[in-house]
């Protein structure tokens, strides 16, 4: 997990000793606790946390959760992997980059552990340690089942106003689906990926949820830093990404894609493939994805990435990514593509591509489909939806089924055997969009409409003006 990654220097920002909020300040007490998947979710889960630099080695404890008040007495203690991180200075390619927006921040230590050898579909309690006698509270996490229903949340860009505005959205998602098994964050988790205060806000906004419901984080363009100091490396992943997320890595991928391109096999029914569409090495990802999808035996295959195949933001398009990835999705009949980036809501369908049935087949309200695409946004920064309403993508066979502007959304997805249920909600809990997808033993997919929306179409107009959002500088 400890692959060092350089970050952006901003010489125009004046260095100053910051006044830190209590929840940003590192100490000997563990904080920024988050669970993820590094290996098989049916038998393991990973945990990462932070302390100040005085803690050079940490431990964690785990025990099977029981109703007993003293469930903790049988806990097993394990050593964590620990790595120091200098927030002010990054060394790369023989150069030293000053992180001036982190000026005055003391070095910290990130700790992580992969709890493995666990039982499937079993509730475990764990806690993580810092300095002597300094422990976190006990958290509970359930391992993945070998069969049965799977529930999870998916959110698009948080990016701006993370603590002030996004917190209500992610907490509303937890209220709607408290038994979610994981949360997909489809990129741009923060606005400036190497700025520690923004990650401090992200962790505080979610709070204890991170310690109970594992995250599947997707790197977005705002998790990368752009600068011209090193000509061969125009964009580099934030120095904070790998220390704070313990993730798996796709086999045969270059080191630069470690822990940003990976697969999560959540039991036998669901494979999730995570791409890094900001990386310049898209060809290697495409090759890996083609092979990984060919080897997948899961009933449902989901791809999540930041940049959408079909852009919904005015003036945006991702032609090179679409030309490279869409044929792979079609070849392997990917079911659902979950994306972000455009700060709008969009859901579209590509019909069944069987040459014997070139037209869309709708029988009894059920429609034959090949793939479903979703772009979503969860933060307050919003864009206008493109006026073409996806007309330019007609040659790809996609149809825009639902769109929205100026609204924070979270999505719930439930899989049970050959059935997939999708719901999109506003932060207030109102239903905005839904569909039900079924898949038979031969892989044929059909979509029917879900419950009717409980809110009107969200489109900018005289009574709903566009309003921009920017973080304080």
N, C-alpha and C positions, 0 to 999 in steps of 0.2 A: 504493500500500500504506500510505501514511503518514497515513490518516485518523485524526486525534486522537480518542481515546475517553477519557472521564472514568472515574474509579474511585472506590471507596468509601473514605470517611474513617471511622475507628473511634476516636472520641474517648475511649472507655473503655480503650483500650490505652495504657499508659504508654510514652512515647517513651524510647528508650534507644539508645546506640550498640551495635550488635550485634557479637558475635564471630562472624566468618564462617568457614564451612568453606572450605578451599582451592578446592573446586569450585563455590562460589557467588561467590567474589570475582572481579570483572572485572579484566582487565589488558590490556596491549597485545597479548597473544596471543589469537587467535580461539578462541572456545568456543561452546557451544550451537549447533552446526552441524546444520542439518536441511534435508532436501530435500523439495520439494512440487511441485505442478503449478500453473502460472499459465496456460499456453497449451497447445497440442497436445502431448500426451505422446509422440507418435511422433517429434516433431522438437525437443523442448525439455524442460527441467526447471529448476526454480528452487531456489536455495540461500539460506538466511538464516543469519547468525551474529552474534555479539556481541563487542564489545571495551569497554574503558573509554573515557571521554570524551576521552582524549588522541588517539585515532584518529578523525579527523573525515572521512576519506575512505579507502576501502579498495579493493583490487583482488582479482581472482580469476583463475585460470588453468585452461584446459581443453585436453585433447588426446584424440584417439582412442586407446584403450588397445590396446597390442600386447604380445606376449611379450617384447619387447626390454627388457633391464635398464634402458636409458636411454630409455624410452618418453617421458619428459618433455621431451626436447630440442626437440620440435616444438610445444610448448604455446603457445597464444595467450593473451595477457593482456588482461583487460577490466576496465573501471572498474565498481564497484558503486554502487548507490544507498545513501546513508547518512543516518540520521536519529537525532538525539539523543533521549534519553528521561530525564526527571527522575522517579526512582522515589519521591521523597518528596512532591512537590506536583503536583497536576493542576489546570489551570484550565479551567472549563467554565461556560457560560451566565452569564458575569460573576462567577463565584464561584471561590474558591481552596480546593481540598480537600486537606487534609493526610493523606498516606498514612502514618499513624503506625506501622503494622506494618512499613513499610519505612524507619523512622527510622534515620538514620545511614548509609544506603546512598548512595554517590556516584552521580552521573549516569553513564549508559552510552550507547553508540552501537550501534544495530543496523544491519547492512549486509545487502544482498540483491542478487541478480542473477538474471536469467532467461537461462539459456544456450539460445539458439534457433538455428535454421538447421542442426540436427543431422540425422543419418541415422536412419531407423527401425531398430529392433531392433539397435542398435549399442552396444557397451560403450565408455563414455567415462571417463577419469580427470580429476579436478579437484582443486584445492586452493584455499583461501581465505586471504587475507592480513590481517594486523593492522598493528602498527607496523612500522617499517623492519626488513626482514629476518626478520620474525616470521610464519611460515607454519604452516598446519595440515599434517597428513599428507595424502597423496594418497588420495582416495576413488574408488571406481568405481561408476557408475550405468549401467544399460542402458535405452535408450529403448524405448518401447512398439512392439510389432510391428504390421504392417499386417494380419497374419492369424496364426492359430496359437493355441496354448494361452495362457491367462492365469491366473496363480496369485496369490492375495493372502490376507492375514490380516485378520481383523476382531476387535476387542476392544471390550467394553463398558467401563463406568466403572472407571477406575483409582482416582482421587479421594483415597483415604486410604492411609497406609502405603506411599506410592509407591516410595520408595527401599528401605525395609526389607522389604516384602512383595510389591509388584507387580513388582519387578525380575525375580524368578524366573519369573513368568508370561510376560512379554514376551520374555524370553530363551529360554524353552522354546518359544514360538511360532516364534522365529527358528530354533531347532535343528530343529524339525519341518519347516519350510518355508523353508530358507535361500535358495531361489530365488524367493521371493515378489516380485512386481513393485511392491507398495505395501501399506500398512497403513491400514485404516480405524479411527479412534479415535472411537467413537460418543458423545462428550460426557463431561463431568465428568472431564477429564484430571487435574485437581487439585481440591482442596477449596475453596480461597479464591483466586479467579482473579487477584487483583491482588497477592498476596503472593509476592515474588520467591523466597524460599527454597523454596516449593513447586514452582515451575518449575525451580529449580536441581536439585531432587531428581528431577523428571520427566526432565530431560535426562540426568542422570547414570545413572538407572536403565536407560535404553535404550542409552546410550553410542554406539559407532560405528555402530550399526544405523541411526540417524536419518540419517547421512551417506551411506548406501548404498541404503536402501529408502525411497522417498518416502512421506510421510504424507499422508493425507486426513483432516484434523482436523474434527470436528463440535463446535460450541459447545454446551455444556450449561448448565443453570441455575447450576452452580458456577463457570462462566466469567463469570457476570454478578454485579454488585454491587447490593445492595438498600439504599436509604436514602431518607429523606424530605426531604432538603435542597432538591431541585428537584421540586416537585409534579408537573410535567408529565413527568418522567422517573423513573419508579419504579425501573426496573432499567437498568443501563448495562453494556455490555460491558467486560471487563477492559482496562486500558490496555496490557497486555502482549500481547494477542492479535494485533493487526495488525502490530506491529513484528516479531514473531518468526515469523509464518507469511505467506509470500508466496503468495497464492491468487488465483484468478480471481474475477470478480464477474458475477452474472447480469445480463443486459441488462434495462433498464427497471425495475430495482429501486431503491428509495430508498437514499441514501448510508448510512443506518444499518445496512443489510444487506450492505454490501460485505464480501467475504471471510468471510462466515458463511453465505451462500446462494449456491451455485454448482454448476456442472456440470463433471464430468470425463469427457471422451469418450476412453476408453482403447482406441483403435483402432476399427475399424468394428463390432465385435461387442458392445461394452459401453459403456453410458452410465450414469454414477453421478450422482445428483441429491442434493445436500446441502442440508438444511433447518436453519433456526435456530428451533426450537420454543419457545425461551424468549422470543424477541422478541415484543413486543405487536403487531407488524405482520404477523400471520399471513395476513391477507387478500391483501396484496401478494404474499406467497410463494405462496399458492394459485393466484393468477392467473398468476404466472410459471411455476409448475410445470405447470399445465394447458397453457400454450402450449409450453413446452419439451418436454414429453412428446409433444405432437401433432406436433412437428417432428422428433422422434427417429426415426432409421432403424436404430438398433442392434438386433441380434437380442435382446440381453438388456438390461433396464432395472432398475436397483436404486436404491431410495431409502434414504438413511441419515439418521437424525435422532435426537435424544436421547430425547424423551418418546415412549413406546410408544403405538400405536393401541389396543392391548388391554393394560391394565395387569396386572402380575402381583404387585405388592406389596400386602400387606394394607392395606385402607382407601384404596387409590389408584384414581383413574380420570381419564381425559383426554377427557371427553365432547365439549368444544368442538373440540378438535383432531380427534377421530375424525369428528365430523359434517362438518367442513370438508374434511378430507383423504381420508378413505376413499372417497367417491364419485369423486374424481379418480383415485385408484389403480385403482379398478374400471373406470372409463371407459377408461383407457389400458392396462389389463391389465399393470400393474407386476408383475414377477416375484418380487422379493424385497425385503422391508423390514427393514433392520438397525437395531436400536435399543438403548437402554440404560436408565438412570435408576432402575429398580426393584430393582437389586441382588439379582436372582434370575436363574435361567435359565428361559426359556420358548420353545417353538416351536409354532406353530399354523398351520393350513391353512384357507383358504377354498376350497370346492370350485368346480368349473366352474359358471359362472352361466348357461350356455346355457338359455333357457326351454324348449327341447325336451328337455333332460335335467336336470330339476330335482333328481333324486336323484344322489348320488355314484356315479360309474361306476368300478368296479374290475374290470379284466380281466387275468387272468394276473399278479396282484400289482401291476400298474400302476394308479394312481389319477388320474383327471382332476382337475386343480387349476386355480384361478385365480391365487391369490397365496399366498405363504409369508411368515410373520411370525416374527422372532426378537428376543427380548430377552436380553441377556447382561450379565455382570459379570466384570471381570477383577481387581478389587482385593479386599482383605480385608474391607471393610465389606459386610455381607450383611444382607438382610431376610428375613422370613418370607413364604412364598408365600401368596397369598390363599386362604382356605379354600374359596371357591366354585369354585375350579379353572376359572374362566372361564365358568361356567354362565350368568352374566348377559349374556354376549356372544352367546349362541345366536341371537338375532334377526339378528345380522350374518352368520350362517352360518359362523362360525369354530369350529374344533375344536382343543382343546389336545392336541398329539401327544406332547410330552415336557416335563417340568419338572424343576427341581433347586434345591436350597437349600444354603447354606453352603459353596460351592465356587467357586474361581476358574477361569474358562474362557478359552480362546482358540479361535478358529474358523479353519479353512482352507477356502478356496473355490477351485475350479478350473473354468474354463470352456474348453471345446474344441468349437467349432462349436455344434451344437445340444444339447450336453450340459453340465450343471452338476453339480458334485460338492461336497457340503457335509459337513464333519466338525467336531464340537465335542470338544475335548480338555480334560481337567483339566491343571493345572500340572505334574503328574507324568507327563504324556504318555499317560494312559489315555483310550481313546475312550469318550465318554459319549453321543453322539447323532450320527446321520448320515442323509442322504437323497441320492438321485440324481434330478435333474430333467432331463427331455428336452423339446425343443420342435421341432415339425416346421415345414415351410416355411409352413404356414398359420397358425402361431402357437399351435397346440394344445399344451398342456403336460400332462405326466404325471409323477408322482412314484412312485418305488419305494424300498423300504427299502435303506439302505446296509449296510455290515458291522455285525454285532452289536456292541453295546456291550461293553466289557471291564471295566466297573465297575457296581456295583449302583445302583439308584435312590437319589438323594441327597435324603432327606427328614428333617427334624428329628424327633426322638423321644427316648425314654428313653436310648438308647445313642448318640445324636447330638444333644446339646443345643445350643440356639441360643446363640451367643456374639457380643456386640457388639464393635466395634473403633472406637477413637477415637484420633486423632492427639494426641501430646503438645502441650500449649499453650505 
